[in-house]
Amino acid sequence: MANSNVQIPHGEEIIHVEMTIKEALALTGAKFNANHKLETDAIKKLKQSIADRLIAPNH
């Protein structure tokens, strides 16, 4: 059930996140048995990019 009352500042703005193809695939659920850290690294990059955008001055 979605909450249509949630307001996200700058929620429609576009962010750019630089990651490897493997990291992007890991976010889609692909499993890399030799490197379990791919997904967590990709999530960290996404979170950091969002945080940078939300706290960046003059946006």
Number of C-alpha atoms within 10 A of each C-alpha: 3 5 6 6 6 7 8 8 8 10 8 7 8 9 10 9 13 11 13 11 9 16 20 16 15 21 16 10 9 12 14 14 8 7 10 11 12 21 21 13 15 21 15 12 16 17 13 13 15 16 11 12 16 14 9 9 7 4 8
